[in-house]
Amino acid sequence: MKIAYTGLNLPEGKIKYDDPIILALANKISPKKVTSYYFDFLPDDYEAADIIVIARDRILDLLIQDIEKLENRRERISDTDEQAMLDRILLELEDEVPLCDKTLAEQDREYLQKLSLLSLKPTLVIDGNTVDVKELIPRAMEKAGFMFFYTAAKQEVHAWLIRCGDDAQTCAGKIHTDLERGFIKAEIVTVDDMLQCHGLQDARNRGLSRLVDRDFVIPANTVIDIRFNV
């Protein structure tokens, strides 16, 4: 996941997220390997970003690029309805709020997406110029609609990034394409329940796990084990 930022005292490059859930699972299971998730922090690189994080006093650094695109588009067209729509959106931007936080008509949003306006991307506006990376990452994930699921075994404890609303088979594909292709069932346990057990088999023996089908939407904070046949 790529996080572009402006006006904030943040590190640049790949940053490991010290996920408290990963740390708790690793402490409980003592695996041979722990694989945390690394985020890419990109100063000012809005085009490449999955989410933009920006200091409130620098919000115009982002919005001015959208304003220029809209104004340039308006100068090149003669359709009065399209001009009126562009005027309406330009007016919306005068209050310095990113378009992702605006209530837009569906047809307006579809049109603006074709213009690749930057503030349509999930944009997290931060008061002040200093923010802790560990605190920022969960806020950025929530804003962008992402979450983690986990695999937890003696061999490895691993955090996997998915979009909120992804199903069990999609999660299997994050681990390996063979698991997605040969998906049979996913066995799931909540993180809280897993932390009360000595491993997946113990959770299974206690009746804390359950099997779900490919289209089951995975909740946040879930440990998953995929059953498959290729």
N, C-alpha and C positions, 0 to 999 in steps of 0.2 A: 504494500500500500504506500502510495506516494503522497507526502504531505508538503505542500508549498506553504511558505510562511513569509511574512513581511512585518517589519517593525517590532520583532520579538527577539529576546535574547535566548536563542535556541541553537543547539548543535547542528552541524551540517553533515550529511551523509547517512550511512546505515546505522541506526541506533537500536540496540536491543531493548525490548520492553520487558522490564522485570515484573512480569505478571504475577500478582499474589496467588492466583490459583495454581499456576505452574509450580511455584515455589512450595505451596502446600501439598500438592500431589507428589512432588518429588520427595519432600520430607517424609511423607507417609509411605511411599512405595520403595524408595531408595533404588531407582532404576540405574542401569549402566550408563544411560545417556539422557540428557535433558535438552530438548530443542525448543528454545523460545522463539518468538516472532520478532523479526527485524523490520522496522519502518524506515523508509527513505525520506529524509528531511531535505527539501530542496528550496533554498532561498529564492523567492520571487518567480519561480518557474511554474506559473499558473497553468500553462498549456498542458504540461505533463502530469499535473496533479490529479489525484482522486478526490482530494479535499484541500481547501484553502483555509489557512489559519492566519488571521491578520489582526494587528492592533487597531483598536477603534480609531485612533488618531491618524492612521494610515489607510483608511478604507478607500479614500479617493484614488490611491495608487492602483487599486483594482477596478473601481467603477469607471474611472475615466477611460479605460480601454474599451469598455462596453459602450459608453456614451459616444466615443469616436466612431465605433462600428455602426451604431444606429444612425448617427448623423450622416455619415458617408453613404449609407444605404438610402436614407431619405433624399439625399441630393440626386441620386441616380434614377429614381423612380418617378412615374407620373400618375400612378394609380392613387386616387384620392382616399380610398378606404385603407389602403396599406399605409399611406402617409399619416392618416389619422391614428392608426394603431401604433405606429412608431412614435408619434407625438405623445400618445398616452403612456407608453413605456418610458420615454425620456422624462416625462413628468414624475413618474413613479420613482426614478432614480434620484430625483432632487432631494429626497429625504435621507439619502446616503445609507440605504438599506439594500443589501444584496438581493438580486432577483430570486434566489432560492428561497428567501423568506417572504416573498410576496404571494398573495393569492391571485393567481393569473388564470384567465380562461384557458381551457385546454387547447383551443386552436391557437391562442396567442403563444402559449408555451411551446407547442410544436413548431411554430414558425420561428421563434427565437432560438430554439435548439439548432435549427438549420444554419443560423448565423454564428453558431459556436460562441455565444456570449459566455464570458468567464464566470460571472457571478451567478449563473445558473447552477454551477457546480456547488456541492455542499460547502458552505462558507461559515466558519466559526469565527465570530468577532470577539476579541479578547480586550477587556478593559485593562489598561496599563501595558507595560512593555516586558514584564517578567512573568513567566509561568513555568511551573515545574513539569518536566517532560512526562514523568510518571502520572501526574494528574491530568495532563493535556490529552494523552493518548486515548483514554476511555471516552472523554468528551468528543474527541474528533471521530472516533469509531461510531459513537451513537449518532452524531450529526450526519455522517455519511451512510448510515444504515448497515454497518458491519458488526460482526461479533466473532467470538472464538468458539470452536468446539475443541474437544481434547481427546487424545488417545493416551491411555495410561496402562503400561505393563512393565514388568521387570526389565525388559530390554530397553524400553524408551518411554519417556513421557514427552508429549509433543502438543504444541498449540497450533491450531489450523484456523486461518482467517476465512470467513465466508460472509455472504450477505445475509442479513436478517430475512427470514422467509425461505431460505434454501432448504431443499428436502434431503432425505437420508441418502438417496443415490448420488446427488450432487456432492454431498460430503464425502462419500466413498471415492468419487473421482478426484477430490482434492488430495487424498492419500495416495492413490495409484489408479491409473486408467483400468487396470485389470479388475480392481475391486468394483468399479462402476459398471464395467461390461458384464461381469459375472455376478452382479448383486443378487443376493437371495433375501437376506434380512439384515437389519441393523439391531444390535443389542445396545440399549442405552441405559445410563444411570446418571442421576443428577450428581453434580460435583459434591454437594453437601452430603449425599448418601455415600458416595465413594470415599469421602474422607473419614467416614465412620467404619470403613471396612479395611481389610488387609489386601484387597485386590478385587478384580472382577469376579473371580470364582466365589469369593466370600460374599460379595454383593448378590450374586446369583443364588447362593445357598440361603441367604436371608430374605429372598423374595423382593429385592430392591431394584432388580433390573427388569427390563421388558423388551420384547421383540417388536419391531415396527417395520412397516412396509416401505417400499422405495419412495412413495409420495408423501411420507410423514414429514411434516415441517419440524425441523430440529429446534428446540428451545435453546436459549442462551445457557451457558454454564452446564453443558452436557458432556459426559464421557461416552464415547462411541466405540463399539467393536463391530466390524463388518463381517458378516458371513457371506461367502461367495463361492462360486464354482466356475472355473474357466477351463 
